[in-house]
Amino acid sequence: MTKKRILVVEDHKDMQEIYTKILDGRYDLTHAYSADEAWSHLQKNKPDLIILDIMMPGECGDSLCLKIRSMHQYAKVPVIVVSIIRESVQVIKMLGLSGQVSWMEKPFDEQKLLKKIEQLTNK
């Protein structure tokens, strides 16, 4: 069986390592450390799910998510936004986007993340 492809967009190396520890072997992972790098990956391969940080240098994750949703081929790709941001305009904006956008706060529970990924990639 082919592993589901996940694009992890996170600018902190330690967080990327945490995602690798949790997800490697279960999923086919691609890492991006910026919105530009993520966009470059998206031009080559369509992931089954995107894990997206909001606060990054350069283009922020919310802007990238809006761009992803505006492209027909990516409009239905589930996105899990993982951020330290709690209640804010960004949260409301992200959850109001069309398509599947879920929210998790950092620090997150590993089992909750795995369950959310399973739910979103098996629809």
Sequence and secondary structure as in RCSB ss.txt:
>XXXX:A:sequence
MTKKRILVVEDHKDMQEIYTKILDGRYDLTHAYSADEAWSHLQKNKPDLIILDIMMPGECGDSLCLKIRSMHQYA
KVPVIVVSIIRESVQVIKMLGLSGQVSWMEKPFDEQKLLKKIEQLTNK
>XXXX:A:secstr
    EEEEE S HHHHHHHHHHHBTTBEEEEESSHHHHHHHHHH   SEEEE S  SSS HHHHHHHHHHSGGGT
TS EEEEES  SSHHHHHHHTSSS EEEEESS  HHHHHHHHHHHHT 
